[in-house]
Each structure stands twice: as structure tokens, then as C-alpha cells.
Amino acid sequence: MTDSAPVQAPPLSLLQRMIGMITAPRATYESVVAHPRPFGVLFVCALIIGITATIPQFTEPARQATLDMQIKSMERFTGQAVTPEMYEKFDAQSRNPVTRASNAIAPLIMFPILALILSGLFWVFFNAILGGLASFKQVLAVTAHSYVITALATTLSLPILLYKFSMSMGGPFNLGALVPMLDETSILASFLSGISVFSIWGWIVVAIGLSVLYRRSASAIATTLVILSLVFTFALTAVFGSLFG
């Protein structure tokens, strides 16, 4: 049976916790699991992600690049070409200020839902299956604080997107940059382009938090989470590539 971490670490401010997720995640998580406060960091991270992801859409080149990426993804998903009439409709929607504002607000809804789902899966596995004693709030705090890495990714991506006006599903820090010689429509290139370095970092940070909470091996948890995420990404890429490629 595993136990949650004892209450020893002093509480940290929101800013200290966010910085700590980047500079010293294990020490920071000792405080997070002792004093779980998931909602403030979840709100701030979702707000940062929404704002930084939306700013490029107010520049014409970035808006066009995003629209082209969405159209290409839609065509690959459906296996059908987008008609000129449909393109004009999507183009008009992307220019609508209300649409742009809603894109900034969407993470405030989406990320809390994802955090709850992911935390529920973690709680069921570590508590119900492995016999852990952590509270759901502690697990949610671990998940919520890992979003600091995602917020950092969108923040660092912003100047690159504003400069290059190039969009991809994995962001500018995707692994596809390591294989420029591959055909971008190939399964391997699509798979690597959909994986961000920051997404791997984020899974590692989650693993550190879970290891602090349940006193288990961080490397084992991180390896499992990263492998599962890579397998899931590759499976989606292979399925859509074979069906609609």
C-alpha cells in the first residue's frame, strides 16, 4: 500500500509554485501535495495559454497559416477536399473578432475538464488499483501544476509564430524538425511533427508529482506516461494516415 506525502513542506505562493515547476519540480511538489491548491494555477495557466495562442491570430500571416493548417488537417481527417465555398466560410469565421475572442476563452473551459479527466484516471489507478491514499484534490493539484509547462510552451512559441508565421499541430518545438528530409505527408513525419518537446517535459513533470504524492519511482512513472502518449499519438497518426492519407 502506498501513502500520500506527509505534511512537511511549507506552503508556497502561486508565483513560487509556477516558477518551481520549471526550476525545481520535486521540491515544489512536496509543498503542492502538502497544501493542494489546484484552481488558481489552473486558471492562470489556461488564461496564459488562451492569450498566447490567440495573439498570432490578430496578424494576417499567422491567421492565414493557421487556417491553412486547419484546412489541411480537416481534409486528411475526412478524406475529402474542402470546396471553395467551404473555404470562404472558414476564412470569414477566422476573421470574426468573436471567433478570435472565443479561442482565447476556450482553454478556460477545456483545460479544467482535461485536468479533471486525467486526474480521475490517475486517482483510480494509484488509489483504487494500487492502494494509494491520496485525496482527489491532491491528484488534481499535481495535474494542474503540470500545465505550467504547457503555458511556458505557448509563451515561448509566441515570438517564433509571430516571426515565422508557420503553424503545426505540435507547435514550433516539435520533433519533426529533427527529420526535415522526410516527406511531410508520411506517417513518421506526421507522427514526429505532432510531438512537442514540451509535451514530453510535461509528462515528466506529472510523473515527478505523482512520485512525490505516492512515493513511487518517478522514472518508472515518467517512462510509462511518455510511452503511452507516444503510442497513442502514433496510433492516431497511423489510423488517419491509412484511412485518409
Number of C-alpha atoms within 10 A of each C-alpha: 10 15 15 19 21 12 13 11 16 11 18 14 7 15 9 11 22 24 13 18 22 16 11 13 22 19 16 24 29 21 20 28 30 18 18 20 19 22 15 12 20 22 17 17 25 24 19 20 25 21 20 20 19 21 17 21 24 13 12 12 17 21 21 18 19 20 19 15 16 16 18 13 14 14 15 18 15 13 14 10 12 15 9 9 9 12 14 12 11 16 16 11 14 18 15 11 12 10 13 17 15 12 16 19 17 14 21 19 11 11 19 19 12 14 22 17 13 15 21 14 13 17 24 14 13 18 19 11 10 13 15 19 17 19 15 17 18 24 29 26 25 27 27 27 32 29 26 25 21 20 23 17 21 21 16 14 17 19 13 16 21 15 12 12 19 16 19 17 16 19 22 22 19 19 19 23 13 11 13 10 9 14 11 15 12 13 20 18 20 23 25 21 22 22 21 20 15 19 20 18 17 24 22 22 27 26 27 26 30 28 21 26 26 24 15 15 13 20 13 12 19 22 14 15 17 18 13 12 16 17 13 12 16 19 13 14 21 18 13 16 19 11 12 13 16
